[in-house]
Amino acid sequence: MKLSVLVLFTALAVGLSIGMVNFYFQHSWYYLAISFGVSFLCSFLVFYYLLEKYIYTKIKLIYKLIHNLKLGKDLKDALGEYVSADPINDVEHEVKEWAGAKKKEIDLLKKQEQFRREFLSNVSHEFKTPLFAIQGYIETLQDCLVDDPDQAVLFLKKAENNVERLSYLINDLDVISKLETGESPINYQKFDFVQLAKEVMENLEDRAQAKHIKLFFKDKYTALTPVLADREKVRQVLINLIVNSIKYGVDGGETAIKIFELHDQVLIEVTDNGIGIEEKHLLRLFERFYRIDTHRAREVGGTGLGLAIVKHILEAHQQTISVRSTPGIGTTFAFTLQKGG
């Protein structure tokens, strides 16, 4: 309700009240009209002046400030020229909307803080495990160098494996950091995705055969499938997804790639018939160091950053990745790439 309308109704109520009281005592319509007119006019002027000076201008200022701060302006710009035509009603709406937005922002910050704590805890754990192992092997190695050279060589090899694990971990963290900060730019080029997928599957053939897992295309792709992307980073995406399917695949299983052509994108699916993933884990699957089964993850190796790297690479391409899975049946990772023409 606008200020003038509010004051008008208030003045009418006062004028009518005084007029009716005067009529009750005077029994004269003339004096009723006189008293109503004088009291209405005086009330309107007094109320309008007082409300405008001491209340309405402050409400307008508060509304203007909130409205402009919502638009992301700093305090100086927020005190600019914008004024609502009806700030009394609008200020309530703006405050509720602003409060809702701030609540969402606070909730997001709390989630980010929780994620940061979990991340630091996970990083600490991931580093401590190989470091303590190396420390133990080196201490034992010192005792075995003279008395048992063969055992010393064994411990040296185990220490070397843990150093290698640390190296992989640091490298993967570096990759994610560079992707997030833009230090690893996307070098777009046009290339045939099918040819790249064949190269990746050939390179991983020995690893797959060790678990009797078959790598193949679901369909025969005789024509080119051109995409516009960073070839080496897409190679890394495929390697991580296929290696992941081999790690958690079943002996004698299979991993297949299928390609779908959309309007201006190409959809690629990497499907396996492995152990599958429960639905409750799917939303957090691309988080750093998130492991569904910690014991099994330790057995199969890896840094726990592979899927996080995949997600970062595709987001850097402004593309998406999704996952669907059924325990005991298998898992499908689907991601998009821009068509190359």
C-alpha positions, 0 to 999 in steps of 0.5 A, spaced: 500 500 500 502 506 498 503 512 503 498 516 500 493 511 500 495 509 507 494 516 510 488 517 506 484 511 510 487 513 517 485 520 516 478 518 514 478 514 520 480 519 524 475 524 521 469 520 521 470 518 528 470 526 530 465 527 526 460 522 529 462 524 536 460 531 534 454 529 531 452 525 537 453 531 542 450 536 537 445 533 533 447 537 527 449 534 520 452 541 519 457 541 525 458 533 523 461 536 516 465 541 519 468 537 524 469 531 519 472 536 514 477 540 519 479 533 522 480 529 516 484 535 513 489 536 519 489 529 520 491 527 513 497 533 513 500 531 520 500 524 519 503 524 512 508 529 514 510 525 520 510 518 517 514 521 511 519 524 515 520 519 520 518 512 518 517 512 510 523 515 508 527 510 512 523 504 510 525 507 503 532 507 504 532 500 507 528 497 501 533 501 496 539 498 500 537 491 501 534 491 493 541 494 491 545 489 495 541 483 493 544 485 486 551 485 488 553 492 488 557 495 494 555 499 499 556 506 495 553 503 489 547 500 493 545 507 496 544 509 489 538 512 485 533 506 485 526 507 489 520 502 489 513 505 488 511 501 494 516 500 499 512 498 504 510 492 501 516 490 497 521 491 503 517 485 506 518 481 500 525 483 499 527 482 506 524 475 506 527 473 499 534 476 501 534 472 508 532 466 504 538 467 499 543 468 505 540 462 509 542 458 502 549 461 502 550 459 509 548 452 508 553 452 502 558 455 506 557 450 512 557 444 506 564 447 503 567 447 510 565 440 512 568 438 505 574 442 507 575 438 513 574 431 510 578 433 504 584 435 509 583 429 513 583 424 507 589 428 504 593 427 511 591 419 511 593 418 504 600 421 505 601 418 512 599 411 510 605 410 505 610 415 509 609 410 515 610 404 511 616 407 508 619 409 514 618 402 517 621 399 511 627 403 511 628 402 519 627 394 518 632 395 512 638 398 516 637 391 520 637 387 514 643 390 510 648 385 513 644 379 516 639 378 510 641 381 504 635 378 500 630 381 505 633 387 505 632 387 497 624 385 498 623 391 503 627 396 499 622 394 493 616 395 498 619 402 500 619 404 492 612 402 491 610 406 497 614 412 494 611 411 487 604 411 490 606 418 493 608 420 487 602 418 483 598 422 489 602 428 489 601 428 481 594 427 481 593 433 486 597 437 482 593 436 476 586 437 480 589 444 482 591 446 475 585 444 472 581 448 478 586 455 477 586 454 470 593 453 469 592 447 465 588 450 459 584 446 454 587 446 448 581 445 443 582 441 437 578 437 432 579 429 432 576 422 431 574 420 438 573 413 435 581 412 433 582 415 440 578 410 444 581 404 440 588 407 442 586 407 449 583 400 449 589 397 446 594 400 451 590 397 457 589 391 453 594 387 457 591 390 464 584 388 462 587 381 460 590 380 467 583 380 469 580 376 463 576 383 462 574 384 454 574 391 452 570 393 446 565 397 442 558 396 443 557 398 435 561 398 429 563 405 428 566 405 421 565 413 420 569 418 423 566 421 430 569 428 430 569 432 436 572 438 438 576 438 445 583 437 448 585 430 445 590 428 451 585 430 457 580 426 453 585 421 453 586 421 460 578 421 462 577 415 458 583 411 461 581 413 468 574 410 466 576 404 463 581 403 469 576 404 474 572 399 470 577 394 470 579 395 478 572 394 480 570 389 474 569 381 475 573 376 473 571 374 466 567 381 465 567 386 460 567 393 459 564 397 453 564 403 449 558 406 446 557 413 442 551 417 441 550 423 436 546 428 439 544 435 436 551 439 437 554 434 442 557 427 442 554 422 448 559 417 450 558 411 455 563 407 458 559 401 461 561 395 465 558 389 468 562 389 475 560 389 482 556 396 481 555 401 486 549 402 491 545 409 489 547 412 496 554 413 493 552 415 487 552 423 489 559 423 492 562 418 487 566 424 484 569 427 490 576 427 492 578 421 496 571 418 496 571 411 497 565 406 497 569 400 500 576 403 503 578 396 504 577 394 497 580 400 494 586 399 498 587 392 495 586 395 488 590 401 489 589 408 486 589 415 489 582 416 490 582 422 485 581 419 478 574 420 478 575 427 481 580 429 475 575 426 470 569 431 473 574 437 473 576 435 466 569 435 463 567 441 467 573 445 464 570 443 457 563 445 459 561 438 459 557 434 463 558 427 466 553 422 470 553 415 472 548 410 473 549 403 477 545 397 479 549 393 485 551 386 482 549 388 474 554 394 473 555 401 472 555 406 466 559 413 466 556 417 461 559 424 458 558 429 453 563 432 448 562 438 443 561 435 436 567 437 431 563 439 425 
